[in-house]
Every structure is written in structure tokens, then in C-alpha cells.
Amino acid sequence: MIKVLLFFSLFFMDIASSQTEIENNLSNKTSVAEINNSLSQKSNYNLLLEKKKLNEELKENNIWSKIYSNYHTYKELKKQKEILDTVIKRLEHNHRRNKKEERVLEDAKNEKAILTGKLQLLEEYEKNPFKKFLTPPTIEEVPSVGNPFAVISALSYQEKLNSDQKEYNARYASLQNVMQKLKEKEAILQKLLLNDSNNTNYTTELLDTQEQIKTFTPVIEIFKTTQNVYTKKIDEIKLNLQNDIKREIEKAMVIGAIILFFIILILLVKYLVRRYMSDNDRFYTINKALNFTFFTLLLITLLFAYIENVSYLVTILGFASAGIAIAMKDWFMSLMGWFVIIIGGAIHVGDRVKFVRDGVEYVGDIVDISLLRMTLQEDITLTTYMHNRRAGRIIFIPNNFIFTDMIANYAHAGLKTVWDGIDFMVTFDSNIPKATSIAKEVTKKYSKGYTDITRKQLNKLRSQYSVKNTNVEPRIFSFIEPYGMKISAWYHTNAYATLTLRSTISMEIIERIQKEDDISLAFPTQSIYMDKDVPKPPLDPEEIVVSKKEF
């Protein structure tokens, strides 16, 4: 009995333990399902967050997504218009339309008009919506680097090329970024569909994403090819520009060295001339000649350095020279006159000259000799005193006048003196030898210094000119005039101050003559005799004898 009881007790214990084990197994399976479900929900949540972030990045400041959106909108509107066209066509073929169908037809036409307007606004997206952004920036004409100033424009052009290339590369990078994000979005949607295969929103969005990828794939291939071609072309242009700039800089440095050499040489010559030449007038002329020589050499250097075809320029100038010579005859003659003046040395700056034009005399100092004209400063001279009655004017004399007009130089070849004369008249009964002696003494007294200077200068001129009459002492001449004897006293004086010495000598002569009782100054007079015989001078006996022999 006890054994039977033990057996049944063990049997029921086994049954109870088996039931407990079954319950435990069921409980464990339920927990695993719940855990898997929880993990799946968490994974979907993370995927949705990533998808949301990608959508925001694709929409924010993304020109490619906006272009595709407009392109997609255009396609959808076009499909709607095709459906409306079908509906309108079907209703229009139905001639027995009821009121409802009429209303539907009218609404369809209105809707079609609205769609047509929208399609016209989006017309540029019909065929190739990405063409505008796939086309690289236009490469403008490459500047020719032919002079130093063109280097600046070449560098500016190079900077523009770099800027355009950088902007075009940024477009390509943005397209690649869009493509990468679309592929990431595609992978996320596929994972979401694995967890929730019945979700139609995911399916639609996946198809739309795949459509975008399909659209952008050929675009990015075309862009890549275009970018490679554009980059190679830009690199070639930049390489050529760099070589041209380098060559032009080297040429400019060589030309600059040549010009610097000329400048140093001219300055050295000017320094030597200033140091060893005492004549300031000669230095001024040499200085002008050196400046002209420098600018001529500079012009020739620049012409041969920067004119591509010098022979072409010479040919053009050859054909044009005849017309230019006729139209600008006076200018060319003035240039030739300047050449003659500088090379011949007939006139220098500082010389006192007399210029006659149309009967009017101008006397003054040459203050400048330019390519086209000489500049004369009029001074107070005997000419202004006797004829012009005005002085101080600046007279411009064209250089070509040396070929057609008379120009007298008072200070040529270092001669700073000229002959000047004073005339005075004494009566016939005056002591004429004494009057001439007084004139000679006074003129010799005041002109002695100028006489010595003139003698030395004339001796120097014998090597250059055939100078025969070198008598520089004062000369006194006597002439019979209607009212008396004219005594003419000639002497050397400063060419730049003739009136000063003339005035001094005149006062001295008058003062000396007034002290003499047997010398009287003559002036126009007339004697009238009333009821008297005209006195006659006594005859010389020898003259009476000669007259008797003649009879």
C-alpha cells in the first residue's frame, strides 16, 4: 500500500514538473518575440531619423534637387494635361452631352488652361533641365601679352579662370554629394521595407528615389567628361599665359636695364659737361640735345621691342609719308629747322638776335629752342626805342623761318659785343678836328674793355671763318650834311646792353663839346637877311689865279 502511494505521488510530481517546464518555455518564447519586436521598432526609428536628416540636406540649398523637383513637376503637369486632353477630346466627340458632362468639359478646359500656363513657366525643364549647370563658364578670348601693361590684364584673366574653374568644380562636387545622399536614402528605404514590407509610403518613396538616381546617373557622367575637358583646356591656357608672362617680364627687365644704362650714361655726360664747361648757354644747348638723344633712343628701343612687325610699320609710314608731308609741311620744316639749328650751331639759347617779319623788327634773347619753335624774350634796345616803342614781349619764332626770313645773331660764336655808333653834328665854322678828337677820346675811354674782348674773340674765329678786318679800335667819321658836319663815332659795346654805354658816351661828348668855345653843335636853322647883302666868304688868291688861267 505504501509503495502504491509512493508511486502515485512520484507520478503526480513528474506531471507537475513537466507542466511547470512547459509554462516556463512558453514564457521564454514570448519574451524573445517581445525583445525582437522592440529592437525592430528601435531600428526603424533610427532609420527614419537618418532619412529625415537626408531629406533636409537634399532640400536645403541644393540647386540640383530644386532643378529635379521642377523637372518632375513639369512631367507630372504634362501627364495631367495629356489626361485632360483625352477627357476633353472624348467629351467633345460626344454631341449629346448632358448638363453634367458640359460642366465637366468646361472645368476640364479651365484646368487645361491653368496647366498650360504652368507648363510655359517650366518650359526650360522640358528637354534638358541640367544643361545650364552642366555647361562650363565661357572662356573669353585669351589676352595677348605683348607689353608690360598686358601682364596686368593677363594676371587678371588668370584669376578669372581660377574663379570660374573653382565655381564649376563646386557644381560637380555638389552633384556628387546629391548622388551619394540619394544612394544612402535608397539603402535606408530598402531596410525599412525589410522591416515593414507592406508600407506603401516607403515603397512609393523608394521608387521616387530610384527614379532620381536614374535621372542623375547620366547627368553626372556627362558632367565628369565635361569637367575633364574644361579642366585640361583651362590648364593649357594657364600654362601658356604663365610662359608669356614670364617671357614678357624677362623682356621688360632687359629693356629696363638698357634704359637704366642710357639714363646713367646721360647723367654722367651731363655731369662732365657741367663740370668742365663754363659757358652756361652752351651747356643749356648740350643739355637739350642730350635729352632729345635720350628720348629718341628710348623711343627706338621701345618700338623695336614691342612692335611685332617693324617692316609693316615702315611700309605704312612710307605710303603715308607723302600725304603727311603735304598736310604737315610747316611742322616738318620746323623739325628740319630745329635740326639745322642744333647741328649747325647758328643760334643758341642765350644769344641775342634780331628777327624781321613783315617789316617789323624784334630784338631779344633766345630763352628756349624746342622741336617746333624758338622762344625770344624781347628786351629794351635801340630798335624798341626808335621803332616799336614797347618791349618785354615773348615772341615765338617757328624754326622753319630760318629758311625764309633774316635772323641776325648779335652773339654768335662767343662774340658778346657789337659795333654801335653815335652821330652828332657841328657847324661848318667849328673846330672839326678837335670835335673828332673829343669823340675818339670818349669812345676809346668807355669801350676799351669791350675792344679787348672783341679782339680776343676775333682771333679765335680766324680758325673757323675767314676774318680779314680785325680792327676793333673805335672809328670816327666826318660827313658833310646840309646843316653842318656830321661826326659819326663807332665803338664796341656789350650786345646785351647797348643803350647803357650809348647813353654814357653821349652825355660825355655833349659835356666836353659844351666846354669848347670853338665848337658849336649844329641843328636845322635858316637865316633871313633884310635889305642887306648876303655875306660871302673871302676868296683864296690861288683860286683867283686858277680861274684867270681858265679864261
Secondary structure, 3 states (H helix, E strand, C coil): CHHHHHHHHHHHHHHHHHHHHHHHHHHHHHHHHHHHHHHHHHHHHHHHHHHHHHHHHHHCCCHHHHHHHHHHHHHHHHHHHHHHHHHHHHHHHCCCCCHHHHHHHHHHHHHHHHHHHHHHHCHHHCCCCCHHHHCCCCCCCCCCCCCHHHHHHHHHHHHHHHHHHHHHHHHHHHHHHHHHHHHHHHHHHHHHHHHCCCCHHHHHHHHHHHHHHHHHHHHHHHHHHHHHHHHHHHHHHHHHHHHHHHHHHHHHHHHHHHHHHHHHHHHHHHHHHHHHCCCHHHHHHHHHHHHHHHHHHHHHHHHHHHCCCHHHHHHHHHHHHHHHHHHCHHHHHHHHHHHHHHHHCCCCCCCEEEEEECCEEEEEEEEEECCCEEEEEECCCHHHHHHHCCCCCEEEEEHHHHHCCCEEECCHHHCCEEEEEEEEEECCCCCHHHHHHHHHHHHHHHHHHHHHHHHHHHHHHCCCCCCCCCCCCCEEEEEEECCEEEEEEEEEEECCCHHHHHHHHHHHHHHHHHHCCCCCECCCCCCCCCCCCCCCCCCCHHHHHHHHHHC
